Amino acid sequence: MTFVEINSKTTTFLSKYKLFETNLIQQVQLQHRLDLVEAFGVKKGMRVIEIGCGQGDTSVALADAVGDYGEVIGIDIASRDYGAPLTLGQATDIIKSSALGERITFHFEMDFGSFESSEIFDVAVLSHSSWYFKRPEDLLRYFKKLRRMTKCICFAEWNLDFTHISQRVHFCAASILAMYSNFVKNDGNIQNLFHKEQIRELLEKVGFKIVKQGVVDASYLQDAQWEKSYANSIRNEFANAPSMIRTLVTSYYELMNVSNEKEKSLNSFILNAK
């Protein structure tokens, strides 16, 4: 793994909660999630609902931000057995056994459309979870429901508007995997790609107003390397795709693999809406 300097904010978190102390990969991921939550402006005492909580990477950052009197409800449609090298259940059991555990409640195998709550949440968070949605209509349905049950929505996803040629690798890999999901049924973490303007339009369509937007550095994360490796591993599975798609995919593969520069991940864009 490429060396990444862990900043003081992250080392303070690690020391305080005794989480991920021997997991360097998780520490790097945590650093980015702490930056996202800071950019969101989550405050102490807030009640937060997180859609697509996964292994709890963002959940722990949110739980730290809301403090002893706040609460985080994490929802994910996947089962506790999903994920690697740790499953969602294994990862979140570790979190629940930490000092942050009492602030977080995880619900797995839960479609948000079926989630019932009479309370109004201060913030709803979708952090790097939108690419799991197969159709814009599915995401729009979630936004409609959130409009009725939260004061604010904080959204983060990979920014397709890459700013350095070394990030093209991640862009191409993500594009390949999105096309793959259209031809081969799979449970990979990229089912569709949404540009930030599409997210803005969907939010505004249900009555949210964008009050803050920005970009958070994520170029140092390992995701570009992971997605490139996965994309190369499934190249032969495009053999039965239509010829025009094979031609397009081949072009993306050439762009992805030709780079002589070290792969850098795309940055994250954030949108806050009320």
C-alpha positions in Angstrom: 0.0 0.0 0.0 1.2 3.5 -0.8 2.3 5.4 2.3 -0.3 8.0 3.4 0.4 10.3 6.2 -2.3 10.1 8.9 -3.2 13.5 10.1 -3.7 14.7 13.7 -7.5 14.6 13.6 -7.4 10.9 12.6 -4.7 9.9 15.1 -6.8 11.6 17.9 -9.8 9.6 16.8 -7.8 6.4 16.8 -6.4 7.0 20.2 -9.7 8.1 21.7 -11.8 5.2 20.5 -9.2 2.4 20.1 -10.6 1.5 16.7 -8.6 0.4 13.6 -5.3 0.8 15.5 -3.6 -2.0 13.5 -5.5 -1.6 10.2 -3.7 0.9 8.0 -6.2 0.6 5.1 -9.1 1.4 7.5 -7.2 4.3 9.0 -6.8 5.9 5.5 -10.5 5.4 4.7 -11.4 6.8 8.1 -9.4 9.9 7.5 -11.5 10.7 4.4 -14.7 10.0 6.2 -13.8 12.4 9.0 -13.1 15.1 6.4 -16.5 14.4 4.8 -18.4 14.7 8.1 -16.5 17.9 8.9 -17.5 19.3 5.5 -21.1 18.3 6.1 -21.2 20.4 9.2 -22.7 17.7 11.5 -22.9 19.0 15.1 -23.1 17.6 18.6 -26.5 16.4 19.7 -27.8 15.8 16.2 -29.9 12.8 15.2 -28.6 11.4 11.9 -29.9 8.7 9.6 -27.3 7.2 7.2 -28.5 5.5 4.1 -26.1 2.8 2.8 -24.0 2.6 6.0 -22.0 -0.5 4.8 -19.3 -1.5 7.2 -19.7 1.7 9.2 -16.8 3.8 7.7 -18.8 7.0 7.8 -21.0 5.9 10.7 -18.1 6.1 13.2 -17.2 9.6 11.9 -20.8 10.7 12.3 -21.0 9.2 15.8 -17.9 11.1 16.9 -19.3 14.3 15.5 -22.8 14.0 17.3 -21.2 13.3 20.7 -22.7 11.6 23.7 -26.2 13.0 23.2 -26.5 12.4 19.5 -27.6 9.4 17.6 -26.8 7.7 14.3 -29.1 5.2 12.6 -27.4 3.3 9.9 -29.4 1.5 7.2 -28.2 -0.9 4.5 -30.0 -3.2 2.2 -27.1 -5.7 2.3 -27.0 -8.6 4.8 -24.6 -9.0 7.7 -22.8 -11.6 5.6 -22.0 -9.3 2.7 -18.5 -7.8 2.3 -14.8 -8.7 2.4 -12.3 -9.0 4.0 -14.6 -8.3 6.9 -18.4 -8.8 6.4 -20.7 -6.0 7.3 -21.7 -7.9 10.5 -18.1 -8.4 11.6 -17.1 -4.8 10.9 -20.1 -3.3 12.7 -19.8 -5.7 15.7 -16.3 -4.3 16.3 -17.8 -0.8 16.2 -20.6 -1.7 18.5 -18.2 -3.0 21.0 -16.3 0.3 21.1 -17.0 3.5 23.0 -19.0 4.7 20.0 -21.3 1.7 20.0 -24.1 3.2 22.1 -24.5 6.1 19.7 -25.1 3.9 16.6 -27.9 1.5 15.6 -27.4 -0.6 12.5 -30.2 -2.1 10.4 -29.2 -4.6 7.7 -31.3 -6.2 5.0 -33.4 -3.1 5.3 -34.8 -1.3 2.3 -35.1 2.4 3.3 -38.5 2.3 1.6 -39.7 0.0 4.4 -38.1 1.8 7.2 -40.6 3.4 9.5 -39.9 6.3 12.0 -42.2 8.9 13.5 -39.3 11.2 14.3 -37.8 13.9 12.2 -34.0 13.6 11.8 -31.7 16.5 11.9 -29.6 15.2 9.0 -29.8 12.4 6.4 -26.4 11.2 5.1 -25.7 9.4 1.9 -21.9 8.9 1.7 -20.5 7.0 -1.3 -23.6 4.9 -1.5 -25.4 6.3 -4.6 -23.6 4.2 -7.2 -25.2 1.1 -5.7 -28.6 2.3 -7.1 -29.4 0.7 -10.4 -31.8 3.4 -11.6 -32.3 7.2 -10.9 -35.9 6.4 -10.1 -34.8 4.4 -7.1 -32.7 7.2 -5.7 -35.5 9.7 -6.4 -37.8 7.5 -4.3 -35.4 7.7 -1.4 -35.1 11.4 -1.7 -38.9 11.8 -1.7 -39.1 9.9 1.6 -36.2 11.8 3.1 -37.9 15.1 2.3 -40.6 14.2 4.7 -38.5 12.9 7.6 -35.3 15.1 7.7 -34.4 18.7 8.0 -31.2 18.4 5.9 -29.6 16.0 3.5 -25.8 15.6 3.2 -24.6 13.8 0.1 -21.1 12.7 -0.9 -20.0 10.7 -4.0 -17.0 10.3 -6.3 -16.6 13.4 -8.4 -16.5 12.4 -12.1 -15.1 15.8 -13.0 -11.5 14.6 -12.4 -8.9 17.3 -12.2 -5.7 15.4 -12.8 -4.8 12.9 -15.5 -3.8 10.3 -12.9 -7.4 10.2 -11.8 -8.5 9.1 -15.2 -7.8 5.5 -14.2 -10.5 5.6 -11.5 -12.9 7.3 -13.9 -12.4 4.6 -16.6 -12.6 1.7 -14.1 -15.8 3.0 -12.6 -17.3 3.5 -16.1 -16.3 -0.1 -17.1 -17.8 -1.5 -14.0 -21.1 0.4 -14.5 -21.3 -1.0 -18.0 -20.5 -4.5 -16.6 -23.5 -4.2 -14.3 -25.8 -3.5 -17.2 -24.8 -6.8 -18.9 -23.9 -9.2 -16.0 -25.9 -9.4 -12.8 -23.6 -8.8 -9.9 -23.6 -7.4 -6.4 -20.6 -5.1 -7.0 -20.4 -1.7 -5.5 -20.8 0.1 -8.8 -24.2 -0.5 -10.5 -24.6 3.0 -11.9 -22.7 6.3 -12.1 -24.3 9.6 -11.1 -22.8 13.0 -12.0 -23.2 15.7 -9.3 -25.5 17.7 -11.5 -27.8 14.6 -11.8 -27.9 14.4 -8.0 -28.6 18.2 -7.7 -31.5 17.8 -10.2 -33.0 14.8 -8.3 -32.8 16.7 -4.9 -34.4 19.8 -6.3 -37.1 17.8 -8.0 -38.4 16.7 -4.6 -38.2 20.1 -3.1 -34.7 20.3 -1.5 -32.6 23.4 -2.0 -28.8 23.2 -2.3 -27.3 25.3 0.4 -23.7 24.1 0.2 -21.5 22.3 -2.3 -17.8 21.5 -2.4 -15.0 19.0 -3.2 -13.1 17.0 -0.6 -9.7 15.5 -1.5 -9.8 11.8 -1.9 -7.0 11.3 -4.3 -4.8 9.5 -1.7 -7.4 6.7 -1.2 -6.8 3.2 -2.4 -10.1 2.9 -4.4 -8.6 3.7 -7.8 -6.2 0.7 -7.5 -9.0 -1.6 -6.2 -11.4 -0.7 -9.0 -8.8 -0.9 -11.7 -7.8 -4.4 -10.5 -11.4 -5.5 -10.4 -12.2 -4.1 -13.8 -9.2 -5.9 -15.4 -10.3 -9.2 -13.7 -13.7 -9.2 -15.5 -12.6 -8.0 -19.0 -13.4 -11.4 -20.6 -17.0 -11.2 -19.4 -17.7 -8.6 -22.1 -17.3 -11.2 -24.8 -21.0 -11.6 -25.3 -21.9 -7.9 -25.1 -23.0 -6.1 -28.3 -20.1 -5.2 -30.6 -20.6 -1.5 -30.1 -20.4 -1.9 -26.3 -17.3 -4.1 -26.7 -15.7 -1.4 -28.8 -16.5 1.3 -26.2 -15.3 -0.9 -23.3 -12.0 -1.7 -25.1 -11.4 2.1 -25.5 -11.9 2.5 -21.7 -9.6 -0.3 -21.0 -6.9 1.2 -23.2 -7.2 4.5 -21.4 -7.2 2.9 -18.0 -4.2 0.7 -18.5 -2.0 3.0 -20.7 -1.2 5.5 -17.9 2.4 5.6 -16.7 1.4 7.7 -13.7 0.5 6.4 -10.3 -3.2 5.9 -10.0 -5.0 8.4 -7.9 -8.6 8.2 -6.8 -11.3 10.6 -7.8 -12.1 13.3 -5.3 -15.5 13.4 -3.5 -18.1 16.1 -4.1 -20.5 17.1 -1.4 -23.9 18.6 -1.5 -25.9 19.9 1.5 -29.6 20.5 0.9 -32.5 21.7 3.0 
